[in-house]
Amino acid sequence: MAQVFVKPGEPLDIALKRFKKTLQQEGTLKIARAHEFYEKKSDRIRKEKESRRRKMKLQNSETPMAQ
């Protein structure tokens, strides 16, 4: 779990901003959102395939075609 210590005289909103940044760097929010709802294995696999397909399509469209 991420910990952020509030320095003396530091506003709470700045400490909260640092806390959110550490959570994002650790990937804690991503994991928590993934486990928020149950997802069937077949649905997870389908999403991964679609994601790979999108990435390949984007990568192919960015690469100039050699003639």
C-alpha positions as CSV (number, residue, x, y, z in Angstrom):
1,M,0.0,0.0,0.0
2,A,1.3,3.4,-0.9
3,Q,2.1,5.8,1.9
4,V,2.6,9.5,1.8
5,F,3.6,11.5,4.8
6,V,2.3,15.0,5.1
7,K,5.1,17.4,5.8
8,P,4.7,20.1,8.4
9,G,2.9,23.1,6.9
10,E,2.1,21.2,3.6
11,P,-1.4,21.7,2.3
12,L,-3.5,18.6,2.3
13,D,-4.4,18.9,-1.4
14,I,-0.7,18.7,-2.4
15,A,-0.2,15.6,-0.2
16,L,-3.3,14.1,-1.8
17,K,-1.9,14.8,-5.2
18,R,1.4,13.1,-4.3
19,F,-0.6,10.1,-2.9
20,K,-2.6,9.7,-6.2
21,K,0.6,9.9,-8.2
22,T,2.2,7.1,-6.1
23,L,-0.9,5.0,-6.5
24,Q,-0.8,5.4,-10.3
25,Q,2.9,4.6,-10.5
26,E,2.5,1.4,-8.5
27,G,-0.5,0.4,-10.6
28,T,-2.8,0.0,-7.6
29,L,-5.7,1.9,-9.2
30,K,-5.5,-0.2,-12.3
31,I,-5.6,-3.4,-10.3
32,A,-8.5,-2.2,-8.2
33,R,-10.6,-1.2,-11.2
34,A,-9.9,-4.6,-12.8
35,H,-11.2,-6.4,-9.7
36,E,-14.2,-4.0,-9.2
37,F,-16.6,-6.4,-11.1
38,Y,-16.3,-10.1,-11.9
39,E,-15.3,-10.6,-15.5
40,K,-15.7,-14.0,-17.1
41,K,-12.6,-15.6,-18.6
42,S,-14.0,-15.7,-22.1
43,D,-14.9,-11.9,-21.9
44,R,-11.4,-11.1,-20.6
45,I,-9.8,-13.1,-23.5
46,R,-12.1,-11.4,-26.0
47,K,-11.1,-8.0,-24.7
48,E,-7.4,-8.9,-24.9
49,K,-7.8,-10.0,-28.5
50,E,-9.6,-6.9,-29.5
51,S,-6.9,-4.8,-27.8
52,R,-4.1,-6.6,-29.6
53,R,-6.0,-6.2,-32.9
54,R,-6.4,-2.4,-32.3
55,K,-2.7,-2.1,-31.4
56,M,-1.6,-4.0,-34.5
57,K,-4.0,-1.9,-36.7
58,L,-2.6,1.3,-35.2
59,Q,1.0,0.1,-35.6
60,N,0.4,-0.9,-39.2
61,S,-1.2,2.5,-40.1
62,E,1.7,4.4,-38.6
63,T,4.3,2.5,-40.4
64,P,4.9,3.9,-44.0
65,M,4.5,1.2,-46.6
66,A,7.6,0.5,-48.7
67,Q,6.9,0.4,-52.4
